Amino acid sequence: MSTEPETTEDTGPGTPDTPEGPDTSETPDTASLPDASDTPERDAAADEGPGGGAEQAEGESPAESDGPAEGDGTAEGEGSGDRSEAEAELAAQRIERERIERRKAERKGPIESGTKLSGTAADLLAAVRAVESGDKPLATVFDEPAPAPRRAPEPVRRPQQPAPAAAPSGPDPETVESVRRVLARGGAPEALAPQVAAALGEAAGDALQDDPWQLLRTGGVRPEQADGFARALLGADCGPDDERRGRALTVWLLEQAALAGHTALELPALTAALAQRAVPDPDTAVQSTLAEGEALAFQDALEEPGAPAPRQEEDGEEEERPVRVLVGLERYALAEESLADGLARLVNSPGEAAGSWETVAAGLSGGAAELARAVAGHGLVLHTGGEAARAEPAALLGAARAAGLRAFAVCHTPDGRRRLGALFGEGDDVPPAGTVAGVLTGAEGPGRDADGALDLDLLIVLDAPQLDVESAAMLVESLPDGARLVLSGDPAVLWSAGAGRVFADLLAARACPQIASRTPDPGPLGELVSGIGVGELNQVEAPGKEVVIVPVRDAGEAVHRTVQLVADSVPRAFGVPPEQTVVITPGHGGAAGTRALNSALKERLNPGPGRFGGFDPGDRVAYSPAPGRTVPGRVVNADADGLHLQCAGAAVVVPRDRVEQRVRHGWALTAHQAVGGRWPAAVVVLPGDAAQALSRPWVYTAFGRAERHLSVVHGVDQALPKAVAETAAKARTTRLQTLLRAQVPAAG
């Protein structure tokens, strides 16, 4: 690879600005929590926020003792005639989960573990069993008064044909005004009123007045800000031991963990993080949160596939198996259980190869034929490989449709859909494809049957590592009985921006056939990226300057060189215009983050006053219609309706009050924003202050966005090869593997 810059202009080092580092006040400050550099970059509309997700070493369990947990002196039968709030809430949860359990006819019973635990650990395990059984929990766990039930159980959810999306009406003006008055009394910015009203609902003003820490449910609000707001409203009645504060912080920590990719937190990590937030009694805070139904608790067995079965002890009882106690938000817990249930339904469904499937396999060759044979006999198949390997599921898609089967493919981004279509010749009938988001909203896809299921025999999901647990659950729930599902993707890229690591968990669980493509990515770029995938940063022969290293001394020089490459060098040397070159950098902040780079690139490529909320016609933008999704686009104009964009060939209007949250300038992106797309040329910027943010998946993803040319603006010295060789993906706490192993025998 060349180490010479693409330009001969003299440039001196710029003056580095102070890096815009993570706000440590937002991140749980304990050794078991990942730092902000481990947090996946968020969508185009999200600022670099707290990345705190707590982690605990697998296998660690609460301390055990021989004595039973002490009670609080409450008689066991006391209050048995009244239905407590906690009891009603647990019953509601049980009813909600019946939808998941109805297909688990042969599911094993709960693990009889934890009988030797004492104290808080025993109490929490009792709470777990109460959730599962619907019985009244121990008084030491839920010693609460007995008001009327807080909410009625939700009806069983079944995917239905989505209705056309209506224009969001926003919260009621009277509700917004009541929230504004409360915010003003507490000294909080009144501009937060619409967000708070949307988060807290119709009675938001009263709810905020009664519990000021509910302000934490608004995105971007930090605990210290909520504490100050509460002090202003409550005065002397405000204290760190307020149970409302403990509950709010517990939920906030679980939400921050979800932003970092976790679907749950281990109990010791959660209580340690609460202690760091000055919660005097973290155990009580967790118990109160569980009692209010704002979180759920679980006990999962810690066992590896292939481990020997538990031994019988001398007294005839089964040997105690180690467990971990997890706490998670209901939305992710139910999504993960629903996903496991749906995947088990696919895996355990009859796999006889009908004549049409035999025809599909017979008409293919190589890796595509191997994939087709696996699909013919199994309801769920995993397929792994790089960019070139996408040709194999594409061939399966075409052959299945030619055989008369109802087949459809979805990708992570519109660009992925474009690249899939490019694999078919000009004279071929290009099979239909869409995006995951488009199918889930009903804007794209094959339509649904009378039961709300997708009208399909085969669904192929490309870019499967970008599936978060909620999207995956909705897709799997939407598949009819007897349908086949192929999850295909490159396991070396960054995981999903949302909670979960679905593809990696499925690969580790070995619950279904796995087909590994033997088709390598071609050329010097393919050789470079393939080496990174196995932990090696190799020098590659690049006679056409497909890979160029541009050394820089500081962040200021990095910005200057990047603008030079995009505007001059790459267009001159490779004929790639600036609008077809992507710039990728590790974060939004800092002297060479996306903000600084986009400002410099706008000044050079499309200068203007930013008269439309900071944007001008012709600006490249990154539009985020939902968290975790980024669609590149361009500003067309603006009017009273909002900012008009052109994104992936479609016209988009962003309302004026949502522009700040959903639209960024888009010449420079983070790797998470760029994943799922490819450009003719890519410039990857690695300033000196980015060394701690680098990892093998990040480098693999960033370098792999280039189709023809890659320039690396290199200022991290040996941190780059070290990251590639030593820094793997940061672990995420999830339950999918455990849930699958309880329902599906290992495929081997």
Secondary structure, DSSP 8 states (H G I E B T S, - for coil): -B-S-S-----------------GGGS--STTS--GGGS----TT--S---------TT----B-SS-----S--TTTTTTS--HHHHHHHHHHHHHHHHHTT-TT--------TTB-HHHHHHHHHHHHHHH-----TTT------S-SS-------------------S-HHHHHHHHHHHHHTT--GGGHHHHHHHH-TTHHHHHHH-GGGGGGSTT--HHHHHHHHHHHHGGG--TT-HHHHHHHHHHHHHHHHHTT-S-EEHHHHHHHHHHTT-S-HHHHHHHHHHTTSSEEEEEE---TT-----B-TTS-B----EEEEEE-HHHHHHHHHHHHHHHHHHHS-----HHHHHHHHT--HHHHHHHHHHHH-SEEEEE--SGGGHHHHHHHHHHHHTT--EEEEESSHHHHHHHHHTS-TTS----EEEHHHHHHTSSSS-B-TTS-BS-SEEEESSGGG--HHHHHHHHHTS-TT-EEEEEE-TTS---SSS--HHHHHHHHT-S-EEE------HHHHHHHHHHHTT-------TT-SEEEEE-SSHHHHHHHHHHIIIIIHHHHH---GGGEEEE-S-SSSTTSHHHHHHHHHHHHS----TBTTB-TT-EEEE-SSTT--EEEEEEEEETTEEEEEETTEEEEE-GGGHHHHEEE-SEE-HHHHTT--EEEEEEEE-GGGGGG--HHHHHHHHTTEEEEEEEEE--TTHHHHHHHH---------HHHHHHTTS----
